[in-house]
């Protein structure tokens, strides 16, 4: 029986050494690491139907493995019939073990389920070592059954690292198994 190692163990046992060698870091504190992963679902229709907002929060809670928060409008916008305090989506921030478990699930289960998947864009970095990409539907996750999806909504996944630039963040995520497209 083979023992599977978690992504966190792999980071501490293998990836840190590879990054230290690759970028010639002198101090272990210079080595980039994951800080947090933020999942965000914005649903415009939720402001008019509280059941949709509730179901989005429940689905995001199942996906993340921890309680998601409903996000509310910060100001009123008359053209969208939106008032301050109305629900407009849901978000959850993952840190620690849940963050590594989610990233492993994303790489091994969710992304390969996308039809005609050839990798994610290596260009979606923000210049400060953070990476954000979108998924078109929440049914890609194994926790969500297609029958319970009343509204197909995508989500943004933001991976925040401690890397000072995109090059180091890209190397970190590549070593952690993110399937980037070949140029």
N, C-alpha and C positions, 0 to 999 in steps of 0.2 A: 504494500500500500504506500503510495507516494504522498508526501506531505506537501500541500500547496502553500506557498508563501503569500502573504498579503502584499499589496502594493506598498504599504508603509514600511514593511520589513525590507522589501527590495530597494526602496529609496535609501534607507539607512545603511544597508549592507553592500549595495553595488553602485547605485546611481551617484551617491555623494562622491565616492572615489573617482568615478569616471569624469564627473564634472570638475573636480579639483584638478585632475590631470589635464583635462581639455583646455581649461582657462588659466592654468598655472596660478591657482589661488594659494596664498601663503597661509591664510587663516581659515579655519573651518567655518567661521561665522560669515565669510564672504560667499559661501556656497548657496546658490538660490534654493528656496524650498517653497512648497505650496503654503499659502497663508489662509485662503478660504475659497469656497465655491458658492456662488450666489445663483439660485434658480429663480426666474421671474416669469410669470405669465400675466400678460395684460389682456383684459377682456372688456372691450367697450360696451358690449351688450349687458354686462353684469350690473351696470348702474340702473337699468330698468327692470331687471329680474333678479331678485335676491337668491333664487334657487340656483341660478347659474354661478353666481359668486360663491355660494356655499359648496357646490360640487367641484369647482376649480380648486378651492382651498383643500377639500378632502383628497382630490386626486394628487395635488402637489405634496400633501402630507404623506400619502402612500409611496410616491416616487422617492422622496427624500429620506423617509424613515424618521422624520421628526416633524413637529407641528409647524405648519405654514401659517403665515399671517396674511390677512386680507389687506391689500393696499387701498387707500382711500384718496379721492381727489383732493388736491391741496387748494385749488381755487375753482370757482364757478366759471363755466364757459357756456354761454347761452346758446351758441350755434350748435353745440353738441347735446343740449338739454341736460347739462351736467351741473350739479350743485356741489359745493364744498362738502366733503365728508361722505360722498357716495362711494361705494366700492367700485374699483376699476381693475382689480386683478389680485394676484397673490404672489408672495415671495417667501423664500426660505434661505438662510445662510448656513452652510455646512462647514464645520471645522473639525480638526482632530481625526479620529478613526472613521467617523461617518463620511468625511470628505474623501479620504483615500478609498473607502469602500464604494462610494458613489462613482469616483473616477474609474475604478476598476470595472464596475458594472457598465459604465458608459462605453469604455473601450472594447470590452469583451462581448457584451450582449446587445446594447442599444444601437450603436453605430453600424455594426454588421447587418442589422435588420433593415436598414434603409435600402430601398430599391435602387439599383444601379449605383451603389456607393463606391466611389473611387478615392475616398480620402477627404479630409476637411482642409479648407484653405489655410495655407501657412501665412497669409497676409492679414489676418484679423487681429493683429496685436495693436495695442494703443500707443506704443512708443515708450511706455514705462514698465514693460514686462508683464502686462495683463492680457489675457486672451478671452475674447467673447465670440460665441457663435450661436446660431439659432437652430432649433429643431422644428420641423413643420407640424408634427402631431405628437400628442402625449401617449398615444396607443403603442408607441415603439417600446415603452417600458413594460417588462413582464408583469409588474404589479397591477397594471391597468387592463381590465378586460374590455374588449371592444363593445360589448353590450351596454356597459355602464357609461359610455361616452355619449353625452347628449349634445355636446358642442366640440367639434374638433378644433383645438387651439394649439398653436405652437408655443415654444418657450425659449427664452434666452438663457444660456449657460455662460456665466462669467467665471473664469478661473483667475484668481488673483494670486500672484507670486511675489516673492521678495526680490526677484531679479531686478537690477537697475535698468536693464535695456532688453529689447526684443530678442536679440541674438541669444543671450543667456536663458531667457524664458523659453524660447523655441527649443533649445538643447535640452532643458529640463523636461519639458513635456514630451519631447521625442524619446528620451530615455525612459520616461514613465509609460510609454506605449501609445501615445496619441498618434492616430494614423493620418499624418499629413500627406497631401497630394504631392506627387513628384512634379517638378516644374515643367 
